[in-house]
Amino acid sequence: MEKIEIRVKNQEQTALLASKIAEKLEGNEIIFLQGQLGAGKTFLARSILKALGYEEEVVSPTFILQCEYRARVPVLHLDLYRLEYGEEIDDLGLEEYLDRYVWLVEWADRFPGQLPPPDLIISFFIEGEKERKIVMEGKSWVRSLKNNDFGD
């Protein structure tokens, strides 16, 4: 697995990163989004959906746990923050989404081993009011993102 570190200074740079990620997505990818509250997980998910051509409002699935979106590739956006037990994941009926969907999973790190293994893990670290360090680990194409100008 490849691992890179990117620094972004604002949401515009994060959106640019999201568009570069979206270009690589073909469906059937599982992406874990990790980081503390307010780090940018949901913003990145919204930006990926926008870059995939989804034009309607993207709601945070914090209270409804999962949202399905029809874009260039279908996307399942999950937020596991409100789950108390890993076994609750089994009740979500995720098996039907395994073959064609891109999964964007916030807070997957709360329940290790309860989900299929990710193709990409994106971890956010707050380094200022808007600045973030983003560590990406996964598919070999992540190394191509390091050559883009996202900030530093």
Protein Blocks (a to p, Z undefined) as FASTA:
>chain_A
ZZdddddfbfklmmmmmmmmmmmpggjiacddeddehilmmmmmmmmmmmnopabdcddf
klnopacdddfbdcddddfklpmbfklmmmnopmmmmmmmccddehklmmghkaccdfbd
cddddfbjklccdddeddfklmmmmmpcfbZZ
